[in-house]
Amino acid sequence: MLRFTGLAFSVTVPEDSLLPPFLILQLSVSMVKYVRKRPEKKEGDMFHTADARDILSGKITDVYFERTMTILKAKGVNPVVKAEFIAKTLPEGRSWSVFAGLEEVLYLVKHLPIKVRAMKEGTVFFPYEPVIEIEGRYQDLCVYETALLGLICQASGVATKAARFKRLAGERPVISFGARRMHPVLAPMIERNAYIGGCDGVSVVKSGEIIGEDPMGTMPHALVICMGSTVEAIRAYHEVLDPKLKRVALIDTFLDEKFEVLNVAESLGESLFAVRFDTPGSRRGNFFRILEECRWELNLRGFSGIKFYVSGGIREEDVPVLNPVVDGYGIGTSISNAPVVDYAMDIMEVEGKPLAKRGKWSGSKRVLRCQACGTGMIVPLDAEQSICECGGSFIDVLIPMFDKGTYIERMPSHREIREFVLKQLETIGDRLSVG
């Protein structure tokens, strides 16, 4: 065994480990720096979250994996395995989902001596299709199963829900407004995956920094309350803030929406870009009719160019109903609290031989997708290429991504992933129409 000792920790590596020595040293040095900088935590003086070091060191693991490692080391058992990540069913009985979280997965495993095949991030996939396959000695990946699943389950759920909203909204912008519904540590992750899933923008400052886009937003009710009226709030917004920011008035704080839209329209005139309706459920009634009435009154007075944005508890089924009178959506809880994709990680090959537990398909696999119609097919790894029933040709979508510290595929930008998702929603739209 090789032991590297720091100030308050030690890193022990088996002599036969495939981990390159320079990476062992790099990890040890970075942990020394971390221990030196980390302040002493006291009860009540901390956020109840893990940090990157906890995840990379394998502390975010179910305890039975730690016990498994103890047993395997004691018995000298450390086979080369292949394990795959699949979802047999998808949330809400849907027929498709969007694969997300790969960028973080590869960041987690980049110091591990393993190989990774995966779908490209943003790939639309179907039940039973492996989205990731990892290959390596089991002891090198054992304690990371919990974290690896966590990185893709929630990310895929959020990206999928965002894709569904964007598909329903069409050309109308969809903005992620849901950061406040989750722990703030998770906000950038949630909004990043909402964006790659199809949202046109995000509201949190840090999220905008991560995806490389300016955050979007209007004004809170608090500003209206502090200023005394909606008109005074939008005037102050117009006087103080940068002219490049579009003037959007929130019009449901104090008065009836029909009269408030007229008040702000007459106050700002052509400078008013849009109004946002965040009408509370207790006052909403028939939301479509409220919006329709406001549109009529504005058009009648020459304000037909003012756009309508809506937010506040918008669900998927609301979007087709509201589309005729809405120009954009702010979606919060429906996206941020999206149901996770229930992936499982399972060994399906040991020392080159197919082997899996009951209920799983053993052996390494290819996942094929028809370039013409989008039909998917799962075949054994050594299966020959075939032609789709529609006459189109198949391509592999489970491809080599990473090999023991080396990226094989270039990691796309967040904008490129989003464009990839939207293109798939267009090209295989007919197949997605059912669920």
N, C-alpha and C positions, 0 to 999 in steps of 0.2 A: 504494500500500500504506500502511496505517496501522500504526505501530509504537508499542507501549507497553513501556517499558523499566523493569525492576525491579532489585533488588540483584544477582541472579545468574541472571537469565533475561530473555527478551524475548518478548512476545506479538505476533505479526504477523498482521494480519487483512486480507484483500483488501478494497479499497474498495467492491466491489459485493456484499460479504457481506450476508446478510440478518440477521446477528446484531445485535440492538439495541445501540447504543452503551453504554447503562447496564449491560448484562450484560458487555460487554467490560471496562468499568472495574471492575465488581464482581469479575470473575475476576482481573484484574490486582492489585487491592488484596488479595484473599484470598491470592494467591500470595506477595505481599510479606510478609504476616503469617506465612505458612507457612515461608518461607525464614529469617526472623528467628528463629523458634522452633525450627527443626529442628537438632538437634545433629549434629555431624560424626560420620559413621559410619566405624568402623574395621573391618578384616577380623576376623571372629569376634565382633563386638560388635553383632549385628543379627539380627532374624528375616528369613528369606529369603522375604519376602512383599512384595506391592505395597501401597501405601496409597492412599487415595481420590484424592490429587493425581495419582498415577501413572496411574490409570484415567481421570480426567476430562481429563487433558492428552493422552491418546492414546498414552501410552508402552506400554500393554499391547496391543500390536498385532503381528501377524506382519510381518516386515520387508518382505515383498513389497507390503504396502499402503503403506508409506513410499516405496518405489521407484515405485509406481503414482502416488502424489501428485506426486512429482518430475517424472514424465513428463507428467502431465496439466497441471500448472502451466506447464511449459515450452512445451507445445503450445497452451495456452489453451483446453483442453477441460474443460467443467464442466456436463454436461447435467443437467436435472431428471429424476430417475429414481424409480421405485417399486420397492421390494424387499420380498420376503416371506420369512417364516421358517416352514418346514414340516419335518415329519419323515415321510419316506416309509415307514419301518418303526419299530416300537417295541420296546423292550427285551424280551428273552426271548420274542419272537414274540407279545406281547400285542396285544389288539385295541383297547385304549384307554389313555389316559394323562391326567394332571392337569396343566394348564398352570400354572406357577408362575414367579416371578421378575420379574413385570411391574413391581412397585413399584420395584425397583432399576433396571430398564431406564429407566423414566420419570425417575428421579433422574439417571441418566447423561445423558440427552438434553435435560434441561430448559433447558440453555443453548445448544442447537442450533436453527437455524432450519428445523425439519422438522415434518412432520405425522405422527401415528401413529394407525393404526387397530389395534385389538387385541381379542382375547377378554378377558373379565373374568378377573382372576386367580382360579384355582380351577376354571375351566371344564374339564369332561371333554371331551376331543377325540379324534379318530380319525385314522388315517394320511392324509396328503396334505392335511389341512385347514390352511390358513394360520392361525397363531396371532397373528402380528403382520404389519402392513404399514407400512413407513415411506416417506415421500415427501419429497424435497428434492434440492438439488444434490449431486451425488455427492461432490465434494470436502469437503462439510460432514460427511459421515458415513463416508467411506472408512476412516479409521484406527480406527473404533469397532466394526467388524464382529467382531473377535476377542472383545472384551469383551462385546458384546451377546449373542453366542452363549453365552459362558461363564456369563453371569448367568441364563440360562433353562435350559440343558442340565442342569446338576446340580440346580438347584432343582426342576425338573419331575420328575427321576428320584426324588429323595427324597420329594416330595409324593405321587407315584404309589405308591411302595412303602408309605408310611404309610397311604394310602387302602385299599390291598389288605389290609393287616393289620387295619385297623379294620373293614372290611367282613366279614372272616372272624370277627373276635372278637365282633361284634354289640354288645350292651350292656356287655360287659366292658371295663373301661378298658385302654387301651394307652398306655404311657409310653415316651418316647424316652430310651434309655439309651446312645446310641452316640457321644457327643461325644468320648470318649477314643480313638476309632478314627481320627480325622482330625486334621489340623493345628488347633491351638487357635484360630487366627484364623478358621477356618471354622465352629467350633462353633455360634455363634449363628445363622448362616445355615442350617446343617443342621437345627437344632432348630426354627427358625421355620418352615421348610418342612415338617418332619415334623408340626408342630402344625396348620398350615393344611390338610395332607393328611388329617387325621383323628385324630392322636394326641391323647389327652386331657390330656397334660401333658409337660413337659420336665424334665430333671434339672439343667441348668447354670444357675447364678445369673444370669449375664448374659443368657442366652436368655429367662429369665423376665421380666427387665426389658424386653426388646424386645417381647415379645408381650403384656405387661401381665397376666401370670398368675404365681402363686406357683410356684416350682420344686418338683418332687416327688422324693422319694427315701426310702430306708429306712436301712440302715446298711451299712458296708463290712466285709469280713472282717477288715480291720486293727483295727477297734474290738474285735471279739471276741477277737482274738489279744492285743491290749494289755490287755484286761480279764481275760483268763484263761479265760473260758468264755462261752458264749452266754447263759446265765442272768444272769451278772453284767453282761454288755453291755446286755441289754434292761432290767435293773433300773436301771442308770445312765442309760440313755436316758429311762426313765420318771421318774426323780428329778430330772434336770437340765433337760430340754428343756420347752418350752412345752406345756401340756396340749392346745392346739389341734392339735398334730401327732399324727397317728395312730401308735399303737405297732405297728410291724411288725418282727418278729424275723427275722433271717437265720439259717437253721437247718442249714446244711450244712458248717460250718467244721471241726468236730472229730468229732462223733458221728453215728451212724446217724440218718437223718431221722425215723424213726418215734418213737424215744425222745427226740429233741431237741424235736420239736413238743409232746410231752407235758410235758417239763421246763419249757418257756417258758409253756405254757398253765397249768400248775399254779402257776407263780411269779407271773404277772400276772393270772390269772383273767379277769374281764370287761373289764379294761383293755387286754387284748391284742386289737388289731383284726385283725391278719393275720400270717401267716408267709410268708417268701419262700424259694423253692427255687431255688438257683443251682448245683445239683449239677453237678460237673465231668463231662465226657463219659466220662472213664475210670472213673467210679463210677456212671454213670447207668443203664446197662442198659435195662430197660423203664421209661421215665420215667412213663408213665401208671400202671403198676402200683404204683410207689412212692407216687405221689400218692393213688391209690385206697386203698392200705393206710393211709396217714396219716390220710386222711379218716375211714376206718372207726374207727380207734382214738380219734380225737378225739370223734366223734359218740357212741361207746359210753360215754364218760366225761362227757358233757354239754357238750362244747365245740363244738357244731355251728355256732355263730355265727362262729367264727374263719375268716377268708377265706384262700384260697390264691393267692399270686402266684408266677409263674415267670419266670425270666430265664436268660440264658446260651445263646447259639447257637440261639435259637428261629427256625425257618424257617416260611415260609407254610404248607407242607404239614403242619407239626406242630399248627397251631392247631385245625383241625376235630377232630383226634384228642384233644387235651387239653381242649377246651371243657367236656366233661361234668364235669370235676373241678377246673377252674381258674376263678378269679374275676377275674383280671387278669394282664396281661403287661407285662414290661419288655423292650423290643426294642432291641438295640444295633446290631451290625454289619450286620444284614440291611437296616436302614433307612439308617444313616449311609453305608454303602458301596453303596448302591443303584446299579444301572447307569444311566448318564445317558441322557436322551432325545437322540437324535442329530439335532438340528435342523440345517438348512442355511439360510443367507441367500443369496438369489439375486435379481438384478435381473430383472423380468419386464415392465417398461414403461420406455421412454425417450422423453422429450419428448412424452408423451401417446400414443405408439404401442406396441402390444404387441410385445415383443421379449424372448426368453429363450434360454438355452443349451439344447443338446440334453438331453432327459430331463426338462425342466421345462415346465409349462403357462404360456404367456405371457398377459399381460393382468391387470388388476386384477380381483379376485373378491369375491363375497359368500359367506359361509359361513352356511348356514341350518340351523336345528334345529327339528324338529317338537315342539311343546309337549305333544302327546299321547303319542307313543311314543318320542321321543328320536332318531328317525332324522335323520342328517345329509345335507346336500346342498351341493355346491360349484357355483356358477353364475357367469357373467360379471357384472361389476359393474352393467351396465345391464339385466340380466335382470329380467323382471317377477315379482312374487310368485306362488307356486304353492301348491297344496294337496297335502298328503302323501297317499300311497296309503291310509293309515288313516283319512283324512277330517279329520285335525287340521291346524292352520295352522302355518306356519313363521314363525320370528322370526330376525332377523339376530343372530349372535353375534360377528361381527367388526365392531366398531363404533368410531366416532371417540372417541379418548381424549385426544389432546393436539394442540395446534396452535400451533407457534412460541412456546413459553413459557407457554401457557395450558392448564391442565387442563380438559378438557371434562366428564369424569366424576369424581364424588367418589371418592376412594380409600377403600375399606372398611377396617374394622379387621381385625386378624388373626382375631379370633373370628368376625366376619361372614363372612370368606372360608372358614373352617373349616365353618361352618354351611351355606354355599352348596355346598361339596363334598359334605357328608353328605346334603344334600337331593337332589342329583343321583344319588348312589349308590342312593338309595331309589326315585326316580321313574323312572330308566331302568335299574333293576337287571336286568331280564330280558335286555336287550341286552348287558349286561356279563358275564353269567354264563359265556359261553364262554371269555373270556380276560381 
